[in-house]
Amino acid sequence: MKVFRITDHGQKTMFYVATRPQIRKYKLESKEPELIFVEEFEYDYKWQIVVLLNDALQTGMEQDYAPTI
């Protein structure tokens, strides 16, 4: 199974999507598609999802893209 991480450096946001059409839609609707970076992650087991989630948490803290409440 695959998961895609979209990092939009123009809007300073980062989120995950499940399909390529979602990536295309986001890029088409973006004002600055050249600032969008897409990474593909593939997993087969539950422990790999845990690694992805931990990486997402760490990356969000490092880049300060976490939402403010």
Buried (B, 14 or more C-beta within 10 A) or exposed (E): EEBBBBBBBEEEEBBBBEEEEBBEEBBEEBEEEEEBEBEEBEBEEEEBBEEBEEEBEEBBEEEEBEEEE
